[in-house]
C-alpha cells in the first residue's frame, strides 16, 4: 500500500475517532490493529497511532511504539487494561519487572494487585520490600490483616516491629496502636515482658497498661495464683497499690488472709510493705470496725492485724504493745480473743496485759 493510501486511511481514522463514542473507538482500534506498524513505518504521528490503539495492543507492542517515539503513560495504560478486563492481579505480579521498567511505580502496582490480607507474614513483607514497594505502602497493605489478628497480638507485634525496623516511622505505629490496640495486646505486652509499648512511647505517667492488666487479673493473686508469678512488668508494689485492704480481704478465700501473707512472704516480699498498707488504710483504731451495738462487723480486720504482727514487721509500723492497749477484748468473739491470747502468750508478753483476752466459762 503506497503512502497516499496509508495517509488516507490514517486521516479517516483520525477524523472518525471520537472519545466517548464506543463505535468510533472500536473502529479506530480495529484499524490500528491492522495497520499500526505500516503507519509508524510511514512516519505518521506515533502518539496519535498509540492513542487510537486498543490497550492490549499497546501493551503487546509497547517497545515498538516507544521506539518510534510514542509517549505512553504506563499508569493510564494499566488502568485501562484493568478497567477493560484484559489483565488481573496475577498479570501484574507476573510482569512486575516490566511494568516497573516502563515507569509504573511499585506502590501503584501494589495497590492494583494486593488485597487487604495478602501481606500477612514476614516472608510476604520481605517479598514486598524486594519489589521496591515503600515501607509506608507495605504498612497500608498490612493494616487489614493486622486488624483481623486482634486476638493474636504476638503476630501483630512481630509485624509492627519488622515494619519499624525497616523504616516505618514510630509515629505511624503509635497512631495505629492508639486506634487499634486492645486488651489482648496489653495482656501480651505485660505477660511476655516485651518492651514493645515503651519502644513506641505508649506508656504514660499513670502506667495505664499495668493498671488495665491489674483490673482484669490482679484479684487472682490473692488466692488463685502465687504473687511470685506476677509478670515482671507488674510487681508486688503495683498489685498492692491497685487494691485496697478491703478488696484484698474480698478476693482472699474466706478468712484466708493468713494464706496470702504466707504466699507473700514465701515469694520474697517484704512484710513491712504490706503492714504499712494495712496501717495506712486501717491504722491502730480497729474500733472503727465495731458497730454501735458493740460487735465487730467483720472479724477479718482483727485477724489480719494479728497475722501481720505474727509476720514480725518493723515495730515502727505495727507496735504490738499499742495494739494490745487499743483493742477492746470484750468486744472480740471467743475465737478472736483466743487467737490474740495464744499469740501474745507465745511471744512472752506480760500476763497482766494479755489476761484481758481470756474468756471465762
C-alpha positions in Angstrom: 0.0 0.0 0.0 1.5 3.3 -1.1 1.9 6.3 1.2 -1.0 8.1 -0.3 -3.4 5.3 0.5 -1.9 4.9 4.0 -2.3 8.6 4.6 -5.9 8.5 3.5 -6.6 5.5 5.9 -4.9 7.3 8.7 -6.7 10.6 8.2 -10.0 8.8 8.0 -9.3 7.0 11.3 -8.3 10.3 13.0 -11.3 12.1 11.7 -13.7 9.4 12.8 -12.1 8.9 16.2 -14.2 10.4 19.0 -13.6 9.8 22.7 -16.8 8.6 24.4 -18.2 7.1 21.2 -17.8 3.4 21.6 -18.4 2.6 18.0 -15.8 5.1 16.7 -13.3 3.8 19.3 -13.8 0.2 18.3 -13.4 1.1 14.6 -10.2 3.0 15.3 -8.9 0.2 17.5 -9.6 -2.3 14.6 -7.9 0.0 12.1 -4.8 0.4 14.3 -4.7 -3.3 15.0 -4.5 -4.0 11.3 -2.2 -1.1 10.2 -0.3 0.4 13.2 3.1 -0.9 12.0 2.5 0.4 8.5 1.5 3.8 9.8 4.6 4.0 12.0 6.9 2.9 9.3 5.4 5.5 7.0 6.3 8.1 9.6 2.9 9.1 10.9 2.4 10.6 14.4 3.3 7.8 16.8 1.3 9.4 19.7 -1.8 9.5 17.5 -1.3 5.9 16.5 -1.0 4.8 20.1 -3.9 6.9 21.2 -6.2 5.0 18.8 -4.9 1.6 19.6 -6.7 -0.8 22.0 -4.9 -1.1 25.4 -3.9 -4.7 24.9 -2.3 -3.9 21.5 -0.4 -1.1 23.1 0.9 -3.5 25.8 1.8 -6.2 23.3 3.7 -3.7 21.1 5.0 -1.3 23.7 8.6 -1.5 22.7 8.0 -0.9 19.0 5.7 2.0 19.8 8.1 3.7 22.2 11.0 3.1 19.7 9.0 5.1 17.1 8.6 7.9 19.6 5.2 7.2 21.2 4.9 8.6 24.7 2.8 6.1 26.7 1.6 6.7 30.2 2.1 3.3 31.8 -0.2 4.2 34.7 -3.1 5.1 32.5 -2.4 2.0 30.3 -2.5 -0.3 33.3 -5.7 1.4 34.5 -7.3 0.8 31.0 -6.1 -2.8 31.0 -7.8 -3.4 34.4 -10.9 -1.5 33.5 -11.4 -3.3 30.3 -10.7 -6.7 32.0 -7.7 -7.5 29.9 -5.5 -8.2 32.9 -5.9 -9.2 36.6 -3.8 -9.3 39.8 -1.7 -12.2 38.6 -0.8 -10.4 35.4 0.6 -7.5 37.5 2.7 -9.9 39.6 3.9 -11.8 36.6 5.0 -8.7 34.7 6.1 -6.7 37.7 9.6 -6.1 36.5 8.5 -5.0 33.0 5.9 -2.6 34.4 8.4 -1.0 36.8 10.9 -0.7 33.9 8.3 1.0 31.8 7.6 3.6 34.5 5.0 2.2 36.8 5.8 2.8 40.5 5.9 -0.3 42.8 3.4 1.5 45.1 0.9 2.0 42.3 1.2 -1.6 41.2 0.9 -2.8 44.8 -2.5 -1.1 45.1 -3.6 -2.9 41.9 -2.6 -6.4 42.9 -2.6 -6.8 46.7 -5.7 -7.1 48.8 -6.2 -6.4 52.5 -4.9 -9.7 53.7 -2.4 -10.7 51.0 0.6 -9.5 53.1 0.4 -11.5 56.3 3.8 -12.8 57.2 7.4 -11.7 57.4 8.1 -13.6 54.2 5.3 -11.5 52.5 6.8 -8.3 53.9 10.3 -9.2 52.7 9.0 -10.0 49.2 7.1 -6.8 49.0 10.2 -4.9 50.0 12.4 -6.6 47.3 9.8 -5.5 44.8 10.5 -1.9 45.6 7.3 -1.2 47.5 7.7 1.6 50.0 7.5 0.8 53.7 4.5 3.1 54.1 2.7 1.4 51.3 3.5 -2.0 52.8 2.1 -0.8 56.1 -1.1 0.3 54.4 -1.4 -3.1 52.7 -0.9 -4.8 56.0 -3.4 -2.9 58.1 -6.4 -5.1 57.1 -4.6 -8.2 58.2 -3.4 -6.6 61.4 -6.9 -5.6 62.4 -8.3 -9.1 62.0 -5.5 -10.5 64.1 -6.6 -8.6 67.2 -6.8 -11.9 69.2 -3.2 -12.8 68.2 -1.2 -9.9 69.5 2.1 -11.7 69.2 1.6 -11.7 65.4 0.7 -8.0 65.4 3.8 -7.2 67.5 6.0 -9.2 65.2 4.8 -7.5 62.0 4.8 -4.0 63.5 8.3 -4.5 64.9 9.5 -5.6 61.4 7.9 -2.6 59.8 9.6 -0.2 62.2 13.0 -2.0 61.9 12.7 -1.4 58.1 11.9 2.2 58.2 8.3 2.8 59.2 8.2 5.9 61.4 7.4 5.4 65.0 4.6 7.9 64.8 2.7 5.8 62.3 2.9 2.7 64.5 1.9 4.7 67.6 -1.1 6.1 65.7 -2.2 2.6 64.7 -1.7 1.3 68.3 -3.8 4.2 69.7 -6.7 3.3 67.4 -6.5 -0.5 67.4 -4.6 -1.9 70.4 -7.0 -3.8 72.8 -6.8 -5.8 75.9 -5.3 -8.8 74.1 -2.3 -6.6 73.1 -1.9 -5.2 76.5 -2.0 -8.6 78.1 0.6 -9.9 75.7 2.9 -6.9 76.3 2.6 -7.3 80.1 2.8 -11.1 80.3 5.6 -11.5 77.7 7.8 -8.9 79.3 8.1 -7.1 76.0 9.3 -3.5 75.8 7.1 -3.0 72.7 4.9 -0.3 74.1 7.9 1.6 75.6 9.6 1.5 72.2 6.7 3.3 70.7 6.1 5.7 73.6 2.7 4.2 74.5 3.3 4.3 78.3 2.4 7.3 80.5 2.9 8.6 84.0 -0.1 6.7 85.3 1.2 3.4 84.0 -2.2 2.8 82.3 -1.3 -0.5 80.7 -0.3 -2.1 84.0 -3.4 -0.7 85.7 -5.7 -2.1 83.0 -4.0 -5.5 83.3 -4.4 -5.5 87.1 -8.1 -4.5 86.9 -8.6 -7.7 84.8 -6.3 -10.2 86.6 -4.9 -8.8 89.8 -7.5 -10.3 92.1 -6.3 -13.8 91.2 -3.0 -13.2 93.0 -4.7 -13.1 96.4 -5.9 -16.7 96.3 -5.6 -18.5 93.0 -2.1 -17.6 91.8 1.1 -17.0 93.8 2.4 -13.5 93.8 5.7 -15.0 92.8 4.2 -15.5 89.3 3.3 -11.8 88.8 4.7 -10.5 85.5 8.0 -8.6 85.9 6.3 -5.6 84.4 3.7 -5.6 87.2 5.4 -6.4 90.5 4.1 -6.7 94.0 4.1 -2.9 94.7 1.8 -2.3 91.7 -0.5 -5.1 92.9 -0.8 -3.7 96.4 -1.4 -0.2 95.0 -4.2 -1.4 92.8 -6.3 -3.0 95.6 -7.4 -1.7 99.0 -7.1 -3.9 102.1 -10.9 -4.4 102.0 -10.6 -5.6 98.4 -7.8 -7.9 99.3 -9.9 -9.5 102.0 -12.7 -9.9 99.5 -10.6 -11.7 97.0 -8.8 -13.9 99.5 -10.7 -17.1 100.3 -12.9 -16.7 103.4 -10.7 -15.9 106.4 -7.6 -16.8 104.3 -5.7 -13.5 104.6 -3.1 -15.6 106.5 -2.6 -17.8 103.5 -2.0 -14.7 101.4 0.6 -13.5 103.9 2.3 -16.9 103.8 2.5 -16.8 100.0 3.6 -13.1 100.1 6.5 -14.0 102.4 7.4 -17.2 100.5 7.6 -15.1 97.4 10.3 -13.0 99.0 8.2 -9.9 99.5 8.8 -7.5 102.4 6.2 -7.8 105.1 6.8 -4.1 106.0 5.2 -3.0 102.7 2.0 -5.0 103.4 2.0 -3.9 107.0 2.4 -0.3 106.1 -0.5 -0.6 103.7 -2.7 -2.0 106.4 -1.8 0.7 108.8 -2.3 3.5 106.2 -5.8 2.2 105.4 -6.9 0.8 108.8 -4.5 2.0 111.5 -4.5 1.2 115.1 -8.0 2.3 115.6 -9.6 -1.0 114.8 -12.6 0.0 116.9 -13.9 1.7 113.8 -14.9 -1.7 112.6 -17.2 -2.1 115.6 -20.9 -1.5 115.2 -22.8 0.7 117.6 -24.1 -2.4 119.1 -20.6 -3.2 120.2 -19.9 -6.1 117.9 -17.3 -6.5 115.2 -18.9 -6.0 111.8 -16.2 -8.3 110.3 -13.6 -10.1 112.4 -11.2 -10.3 109.4 -9.8 -7.0 110.4 -8.7 -8.1 113.9 -7.5 -11.4 112.4 -5.5 -9.5 109.7 -3.8 -7.4 112.3 -2.8 -10.5 114.3 -1.5 -12.2 111.2 0.5 -9.2 110.3 2.0 -8.9 113.8 2.9 -12.6 113.7 4.9 -12.0 110.5 7.0 -9.6 112.5 7.0 -6.3 110.6 9.0 -3.4 112.0 7.6 -2.2 115.3 7.8 1.3 113.9 5.0 0.2 111.6 2.9 -2.0 113.8 3.6 -1.9 117.6 2.1 -5.0 119.2 2.0 -3.2 122.6 0.0 -0.4 121.2 -2.4 -2.9 119.6 -2.9 -4.6 123.0 -3.7 -1.3 124.6 -6.2 -0.2 121.9 -8.1 -3.5 121.4 -11.2 -3.8 123.5 -11.0 -7.5 124.2 -14.6 -7.5 125.5 -15.8 -6.8 122.0 -13.9 -9.7 120.4 -15.7 -13.0 119.9 -14.2 -16.1 121.6 -12.2 -17.3 118.6 -10.5 -13.9 118.0 -9.8 -13.4 121.7 -8.2 -16.8 122.0 -6.0 -16.2 118.9 -4.8 -13.0 120.4 -4.2 -14.5 123.8 -2.3 -17.5 122.4 -0.1 -15.3 120.2 0.8 -12.8 123.0 1.5 -15.6 125.5 3.7 -17.4 123.0 5.7 -14.1 122.4 6.1 -13.7 126.2 4.1 -10.6 126.7 3.3 -9.6 130.3 0.5 -11.8 131.6 -1.4 -8.9 133.1 -1.5 -7.2 129.8 -2.9 -10.2 127.9 -5.2 -11.5 130.6 -8.0 -9.4 129.2 -8.2 -11.7 126.2 -9.1 -14.7 128.4 -12.7 -15.8 128.4 -14.4 -17.1 131.5 -16.8 -20.1 131.1 
